[in-house]
């Protein structure tokens, strides 16, 4: 053992089993049998093993020298250390002392926890030092540095290339292989890109129709025809199982060689070798449930409908790069069923919203996307140019002003659900191209819009989520009515302790208070109303997690809203916030053309001063107001943010099928 202890597995054996090895070294028979060339010092010198010893040469021969030759020179330093430890330390006695001293230390610590004065820290430290000294007596001696590297382990020769290695080819190589398979199908007279396939039922319909079918049973008289993308394949000689996915679900294909080869002697082999995961397949056959309970189509006939040249992402690693997911949304939809479900819910939300408004007499009318004037909101537009008319145009930043023209014209309830374009930043909550719904109701005010907003969103939530108690990003949110209402000034006062409404005519005093609050951007505002809005966005928005109507906005930031009927300087306006995000915005609409002109002119002054988000003076809209518009309330809802909330989606890009991407985002090829 002294010779073997420094090499390979024997070394780790000695290190782990030191307490048991030392007594073995005391046995001269064993020591001499394994290393007859070593002269044990002093009392350990014993004659070599006799022939009667079970460890003698009759069993091992000259094992010691032979092993020494194979393993290399013995390590006398380590052997001497072990021998010295054996002669100088009674290991069992020391272990007993360690155990006893450990109990002393533990009892002292427990006593000091109960009563700090039970023992002094010096006494405890001395007891611990005694324990450490005892442990040091049987600690392993330091091992000298190796002078020669251990010989490398011999490894078994591996086959040149396993089946798994053969399959692990790059996506680009696989594309070439698949293209060759498509060509081979053509050589066999099969068009790898078919024109049509008759479908008798969807996969989910089959699952529902045959849910009572027992394990191992075959549905009598069933003859089905389905089609979809192959998502997985398992081949076992003359039997194969494929997973087929259509637009709504999946079903297993049960493929037997004898059944399929009725169409031709090579039909089954062609299916195995020429059909890959990602291909579209059409199949016909019966229905059975396997012994393991999987509903399956007993395939008797199949056809290649589309040969996919590009492989799908690895089923274990998946498609994890979010930028590639957004830019290659088609791949994201293939491999992530939950993403498809998000867009199904989006469609249900927009359809449900339209149904709600149609049922209440609202008429949907489309308005222009290209406008010669900027208006309806404070936002930077996208500019373009009409070549034939040689005139500058802007993509709409809101649908408001045209829908109000329709109210002037006699449509008392009108709405539009459409795309809006704002040349602004990109974030998890903002996309330059987004969807909103704007609606206008004659003879109503913003209180009516509060009731309509609550009722409509609650109905959509119940229909899509099945409950008014929802969870968004880990936070429980109750959509039950009534929702909280609070004025913007009250929320700012609660958050800062400053009543800015009382300082409406003291701009310098308000600026000083804003600086005290650390709101230096707000302190630069041109009016107290604008200052309050900036402080609200900075101090209050993020706190509004449950549904909250923020009401009574300053008139300076609400150029299209009616003045509050009882509070000077404020307007009859609300914004709906959930999870710290604005979902809706509504007014009692301004119908006074003189007041409206004054507000437009103030917006034009801001634009002339360099505010790129300020609106123009829309003379045509002012003319429409001069013809007279009945008392009207308007509401706008951001559809994308509403869908985010009801689908628990963290980013606005998760609910827009093809969001705008920066040039460098997600451009990596999936082939790489």
Secondary structure as the mmCIF struct_conf table of DSSP 4:
data_model
#
loop_
_struct_conf.conf_type_id
_struct_conf.id
_struct_conf.beg_label_comp_id
_struct_conf.beg_label_asym_id
_struct_conf.beg_label_seq_id
_struct_conf.end_label_comp_id
_struct_conf.end_label_asym_id
_struct_conf.end_label_seq_id
TURN_TY1_P TURN_TY1_P1 UNK A 2 UNK A 3
HELX_RH_3T_P HELX_RH_3T_P1 UNK A 4 UNK A 6
BEND BEND1 UNK A 7 UNK A 7
HELX_RH_AL_P HELX_RH_AL_P1 UNK A 8 UNK A 16
TURN_TY1_P TURN_TY1_P2 UNK A 17 UNK A 17
HELX_RH_AL_P HELX_RH_AL_P2 UNK A 18 UNK A 25
TURN_TY1_P TURN_TY1_P3 UNK A 26 UNK A 26
HELX_RH_AL_P HELX_RH_AL_P3 UNK A 28 UNK A 34
TURN_TY1_P TURN_TY1_P4 UNK A 36 UNK A 37
HELX_RH_3T_P HELX_RH_3T_P2 UNK A 42 UNK A 44
HELX_LH_PP_P HELX_LH_PP_P1 UNK A 47 UNK A 50
TURN_TY1_P TURN_TY1_P5 UNK A 51 UNK A 52
BEND BEND2 UNK A 53 UNK A 53
TURN_TY1_P TURN_TY1_P6 UNK A 54 UNK A 55
BEND BEND3 UNK A 56 UNK A 56
HELX_RH_AL_P HELX_RH_AL_P4 UNK A 57 UNK A 60
BEND BEND4 UNK A 61 UNK A 62
HELX_RH_AL_P HELX_RH_AL_P5 UNK A 63 UNK A 71
BEND BEND5 UNK A 73 UNK A 73
HELX_RH_AL_P HELX_RH_AL_P6 UNK A 76 UNK A 88
HELX_RH_AL_P HELX_RH_AL_P7 UNK A 91 UNK A 114
TURN_TY1_P TURN_TY1_P7 UNK A 116 UNK A 117
BEND BEND6 UNK A 118 UNK A 119
HELX_RH_AL_P HELX_RH_AL_P8 UNK A 121 UNK A 137
TURN_TY1_P TURN_TY1_P8 UNK A 138 UNK A 138
BEND BEND7 UNK A 139 UNK A 139
HELX_LH_PP_P HELX_LH_PP_P2 UNK A 140 UNK A 146
BEND BEND8 UNK A 147 UNK A 148
HELX_LH_PP_P HELX_LH_PP_P3 UNK A 149 UNK A 154
HELX_LH_PP_P HELX_LH_PP_P4 UNK A 156 UNK A 159
BEND BEND9 UNK A 160 UNK A 160
HELX_RH_AL_P HELX_RH_AL_P9 UNK A 163 UNK A 167
HELX_RH_AL_P HELX_RH_AL_P10 UNK A 171 UNK A 187
TURN_TY1_P TURN_TY1_P9 UNK A 188 UNK A 189
BEND BEND10 UNK A 192 UNK A 192
STRN STRN1 UNK A 193 UNK A 193
BEND BEND11 UNK A 195 UNK A 195
HELX_RH_AL_P HELX_RH_AL_P11 UNK A 203 UNK A 209
TURN_TY1_P TURN_TY1_P10 UNK A 210 UNK A 212
HELX_LH_PP_P HELX_LH_PP_P5 UNK A 213 UNK A 214
TURN_TY1_P TURN_TY1_P11 UNK A 215 UNK A 216
STRN STRN2 UNK A 218 UNK A 218
TURN_TY1_P TURN_TY1_P12 UNK A 220 UNK A 221
STRN STRN3 UNK A 224 UNK A 236
TURN_TY1_P TURN_TY1_P13 UNK A 237 UNK A 238
STRN STRN4 UNK A 239 UNK A 245
BEND BEND12 UNK A 247 UNK A 248
STRN STRN5 UNK A 250 UNK A 256
HELX_RH_AL_P HELX_RH_AL_P12 UNK A 257 UNK A 260
HELX_RH_3T_P HELX_RH_3T_P3 UNK A 261 UNK A 263
TURN_TY1_P TURN_TY1_P14 UNK A 265 UNK A 266
HELX_RH_AL_P HELX_RH_AL_P13 UNK A 267 UNK A 274
TURN_TY1_P TURN_TY1_P15 UNK A 277 UNK A 278
STRN STRN6 UNK A 280 UNK A 289
TURN_TY1_P TURN_TY1_P16 UNK A 291 UNK A 292
BEND BEND13 UNK A 293 UNK A 293
STRN STRN7 UNK A 295 UNK A 306
BEND BEND14 UNK A 310 UNK A 310
HELX_LH_PP_P HELX_LH_PP_P6 UNK A 311 UNK A 314
TURN_TY1_P TURN_TY1_P17 UNK A 315 UNK A 317
HELX_RH_AL_P HELX_RH_AL_P14 UNK A 322 UNK A 327
TURN_TY1_P TURN_TY1_P18 UNK A 328 UNK A 328
HELX_RH_AL_P HELX_RH_AL_P15 UNK A 329 UNK A 335
HELX_RH_AL_P HELX_RH_AL_P16 UNK A 337 UNK A 359
TURN_TY1_P TURN_TY1_P19 UNK A 360 UNK A 361
STRN STRN8 UNK A 363 UNK A 364
BEND BEND15 UNK A 369 UNK A 369
STRN STRN9 UNK A 370 UNK A 371
BEND BEND16 UNK A 372 UNK A 373
BEND BEND17 UNK A 376 UNK A 378
HELX_LH_PP_P HELX_LH_PP_P7 UNK A 380 UNK A 382
STRN STRN10 UNK A 383 UNK A 386
TURN_TY1_P TURN_TY1_P20 UNK A 387 UNK A 390
STRN STRN11 UNK A 391 UNK A 395
BEND BEND18 UNK A 397 UNK A 397
BEND BEND19 UNK A 399 UNK A 399
HELX_RH_AL_P HELX_RH_AL_P17 UNK A 400 UNK A 408
TURN_TY1_P TURN_TY1_P21 UNK A 409 UNK A 410
BEND BEND20 UNK A 412 UNK A 412
STRN STRN12 UNK A 413 UNK A 421
BEND BEND21 UNK A 428 UNK A 429
BEND BEND22 UNK A 432 UNK A 432
STRN STRN13 UNK A 433 UNK A 442
TURN_TY1_P TURN_TY1_P22 UNK A 443 UNK A 443
HELX_RH_AL_P HELX_RH_AL_P18 UNK A 446 UNK A 465
BEND BEND23 UNK A 466 UNK A 468
STRN STRN14 UNK A 469 UNK A 472
TURN_TY1_P TURN_TY1_P23 UNK A 473 UNK A 474
STRN STRN15 UNK A 475 UNK A 478
HELX_LH_PP_P HELX_LH_PP_P8 UNK A 480 UNK A 480
BEND BEND24 UNK A 481 UNK A 482
HELX_LH_PP_P HELX_LH_PP_P9 UNK A 483 UNK A 483
STRN STRN16 UNK A 484 UNK A 487
HELX_RH_AL_P HELX_RH_AL_P19 UNK A 488 UNK A 496
BEND BEND25 UNK A 497 UNK A 497
HELX_RH_3T_P HELX_RH_3T_P4 UNK A 500 UNK A 503
TURN_TY1_P TURN_TY1_P24 UNK A 504 UNK A 505
HELX_RH_AL_P HELX_RH_AL_P20 UNK A 507 UNK A 516
TURN_TY1_P TURN_TY1_P25 UNK A 517 UNK A 518
HELX_RH_AL_P HELX_RH_AL_P21 UNK A 520 UNK A 523
TURN_TY1_P TURN_TY1_P26 UNK A 524 UNK A 524
BEND BEND26 UNK A 526 UNK A 527
HELX_RH_AL_P HELX_RH_AL_P22 UNK A 528 UNK A 539
TURN_TY1_P TURN_TY1_P27 UNK A 540 UNK A 540
HELX_RH_3T_P HELX_RH_3T_P5 UNK A 541 UNK A 543
BEND BEND27 UNK A 546 UNK A 546
STRN STRN17 UNK A 548 UNK A 551
STRN STRN18 UNK A 554 UNK A 554
HELX_RH_3T_P HELX_RH_3T_P6 UNK A 555 UNK A 557
TURN_TY1_P TURN_TY1_P28 UNK A 559 UNK A 560
STRN STRN19 UNK A 561 UNK A 561
HELX_LH_PP_P HELX_LH_PP_P10 UNK A 562 UNK A 562
STRN STRN20 UNK A 563 UNK A 563
HELX_LH_PP_P HELX_LH_PP_P11 UNK A 564 UNK A 564
BEND BEND28 UNK A 565 UNK A 567
TURN_TY1_P TURN_TY1_P29 UNK A 568 UNK A 569
STRN STRN21 UNK A 570 UNK A 571
BEND BEND29 UNK A 572 UNK A 572
STRN STRN22 UNK A 573 UNK A 578
TURN_TY1_P TURN_TY1_P30 UNK A 579 UNK A 580
STRN STRN23 UNK A 581 UNK A 588
STRN STRN24 UNK A 589 UNK A 589
HELX_RH_AL_P HELX_RH_AL_P23 UNK A 593 UNK A 608
TURN_TY1_P TURN_TY1_P31 UNK A 609 UNK A 610
TURN_TY1_P TURN_TY1_P32 UNK A 612 UNK A 613
HELX_LH_PP_P HELX_LH_PP_P12 UNK A 614 UNK A 616
HELX_RH_AL_P HELX_RH_AL_P24 UNK A 619 UNK A 626
TURN_TY1_P TURN_TY1_P33 UNK A 627 UNK A 627
BEND BEND30 UNK A 631 UNK A 631
STRN STRN25 UNK A 632 UNK A 638
HELX_RH_AL_P HELX_RH_AL_P25 UNK A 639 UNK A 647
TURN_TY1_P TURN_TY1_P34 UNK A 648 UNK A 648
BEND BEND31 UNK A 650 UNK A 651
HELX_RH_3T_P HELX_RH_3T_P7 UNK A 652 UNK A 654
TURN_TY1_P TURN_TY1_P35 UNK A 655 UNK A 655
BEND BEND32 UNK A 656 UNK A 656
TURN_TY1_P TURN_TY1_P36 UNK A 657 UNK A 658
TURN_TY1_P TURN_TY1_P37 UNK A 663 UNK A 666
BEND BEND33 UNK A 668 UNK A 668
TURN_TY1_P TURN_TY1_P38 UNK A 670 UNK A 671
#
